[in-house]
Every structure is written in C-alpha cells, then in structure tokens.
C-alpha cells in the first residue's frame, strides 16, 4: 500500500513522517531525493548550472539551495525551468524506491509537492498535515528568521493547505499541540495498517 504524505510550509509534516517511520512504515523522503539528484556531477546538477549560472554554487561547487531558492521563489518562469529539470528525476527515483520496498510494505511517500507534481494518482491514500495560516506564519518566523510579510509571501506561492484538504483521505491537525499531532499520526498509522490488511485479503 502506497500512501502520500503532504502539507504546507511549517505544518509539521516532518514530525508526522518521523512518527510513522518509528512505528514501522517504510518512508520515502522526496526532499532527500531532491538533494541527491543535484549533487555535483549528476545530470540535474549540470542542467541547473547551465540554466541558472555558477552564481548558485557554494565555494566547494555544491549547489547553494538558498541562492537557487531565492531565484525561483515566486518566479513562475524560473520555477518551471527548475521543475522540468528535477521533477521527472524525483518521480523516477520515488518509483524505484517503491519497487525496492516490495508489495507487502506500508510505504509512505513524504512529498510536499504531491499535488503540484501530479504524484497523487500514484498513491492509494493521501495524508494531509494541516495547520492554520497564522500558525504557519509564526513557525516560519521562528524557523527561517523572515519578516511577517516575507512569510506571508512564501505561503502565497504554494497551494494553500486548505485546498490540499480536498485531496485528503486522512487529515492530521497540528495547530500547536505536538502530543496531539503525534497521537493523530498513530491513529492514522493504525487505520492504514488495517486498510492494507483488508486490501491484501481481498
């Protein structure tokens, strides 16, 4: 059974992912894959430099993700170029890891851009981690050191979490109580294990 785990900036998706992994699910982290495919010498790395120039490199020639992010953030044309380079490779790597995990596993794909990348059709169920916008802004302010206006702008450049709720089979609300969010993750895990066993028996 393949499950997509998604959410917005600072909703607490990583917290939920870590708990589900601790409980025994196989977790495939799309962000880890995204970092690996742009390592020096990889095809995506070379294509990104060709598209955006060497100004996005660190002194050791690795990709400066912040510099690249500053270029593409809320710039639809630049973001589209980056997505054309990275998204097909990320999707392919996720598929390869799913294939390696085997049919008997509960596989959770932790992917912020599940909807945006069109990967929702490749999973059996979707978990959305939700926090209200003001809570997201407060967390971004603490975590990233941005101004309130910059935080709002970052949120405005993503699909709103409320819109993602329309795709959800399971919703985990994380508006401040970590213990509550963790318990909800456990409940969803138990429900998924039950659904997997039912599916296997049919």
N, C-alpha and C positions, 0 to 999 in steps of 0.2 A: 504494500500500500504506500502510495507516494502522497505526501502532504506538503503544501506550500505554506510557509510562514512568512507573513509580511506585516508591514506597518509603516508609519511615517517617521520623520526625524524625531528622536528623543521620546518615542512612545514606550520604550522598554523591551523592544524585540529581542535584544541580546540576552536580557535577563530570562525571558521565556525560553529562548533557544538553549541556554545553558542548563536550565532545569529539565527540559525534555530530554536533552542528551544524557544528563545524570541518571534519569530514570530508565535509560536503555535504548532510546531510539538512535538510529544512525542519522546524524545531522550533516548535511552538505551545506557549507557556508559559501554563498556566492561571492561575498566580499573577499574571502581568502583566495578564491579562484581569480577574481578580478585583479588582485595584486600579483598573482603568479604569472598571468599571461602577459603582463607588461614588464617582466624582468628583462634586464639587458640581454640583447641577442635574440629575444623572442620576436617572431614576425610582427605581433601587435606593437611591440616597443618601437621597432623600426618605422612602422607606418605612422605611429603617433608623432615621432620626431619629424618625419617628412611633412606631416600636416601642420604641426604647431611650432616647429623650430627647436633649437637646442636651449632656448631660454627656460624650458620646462624641466631641465635636468639639474640634479644636485651636483656638487663638485666631484662626487665619486661616480658620476654618469648614470646613477639610478634616476628613476622618474620622480620628480617632485610633484606629488599628488595635489598638494595645496596650490602650487602655481598653476597646474593644469585645471584644477577646480575653479580657480579664480577666473580663468579664461572662458570656461564653458558654462559656468553657473548663470542661469537665466539668459544665456545667449543661444537661442534655438538652433541657429545655423551651425555654430561651433559644436554644440552638444550633439547634433545629428551626425556630424563627421566622426566624433569620438564614438558614438553608439554604433555606427556602421563598422567601425574597426573592432570594437570589443564585444558587442552583444552576441554575434554569431559564435564567437570562440567560447564565451561564457556558457551559452546554451549547450554547445557541444561537449564541453567538459562536464557539465552537470549530468548530461545524458550518460556519459561514460562512467561517472561515479555511481549513478543509479544502477547501471548494468552490473557493475562490480559488486554492489551490495547484495544482489540476489532477490528473488521473489518473496522470500519468507520474512524479510526485514520490514520494520516500520521505518520508512525513510522520510525525513523531514528536510525539505529544501528551504534554507533560511535565505530569503531573497527580497530585499527591499523593493526592487523594481519588478516584482512578479507580474503585476498588471501591465505596467508600461512595456515590458519586454515581450508580452504576449505568451508568457510561460504558463498562464493559468489553465490553458487547455491540456497541459501535460501532467497535471496533478489530479488526484482523486478527491481531495478535500482542501479547503483553504482556511487557515487560521489568520485572523487579523488582530494585531495588538493595538488597542485604542487608548489614546489619552486626549483630553480636550485641548484645544489650541493654546489656551493660556498656559496650561501645564507644560506643553511642548516648548513654548517660548521661554518659560522660566528655566527649564532644563538646558536649553541651548545657550542661554545667557551664562549659566554656571559652567557649562562644559566647554564652550568654544570662545568665551570672552568677547562675544559680539555685542553690539548695541541692540536695543529692543527693535529698532527699525530694520537692522540687518537680519535679525532673527525672523521677523515677520516676512521679509523678502525671501528668505530661504524656504520658509514654509509655502509661500505663494508659488514657488517654482516646482512644486510637487503636486501630484494628485492628492487632494485633501483626504485625510484618513476617513472622514465621514463617507466619502464616495467609495472608498475601498470596502466599507462595511457591506455594501450591496453585493459583494462577491463572497462574503464570508459564510462558511459553514459553522465556524466556531469563532467567538469573539472573547478576547481577554482584555478586560478593562484595567488600565494601570494609571490611575489618577493620584498616586502618591503612596498607597499602602503596599509596600513590597511584599509583605507576607500574604496579602490578599491575591496579588498577581501570581505569586508562586503557587498558591493553592489552586487557583483557576487553571494554571498550566498543568498541575497534577490531574485535575478533573478532566481536562481535555485529553491528556495522555491516556487516561483510563478509558475514555469514550472511544478513542481511536483504536486502542488495542482490542476493545470489544468489537468494533466495526470491522477490523481486519480479520478477526477470527470468524465472524459471521460470513464475510466475503469469501474467506478460504473454504468454509464449509459448504457454500452453495455450488 
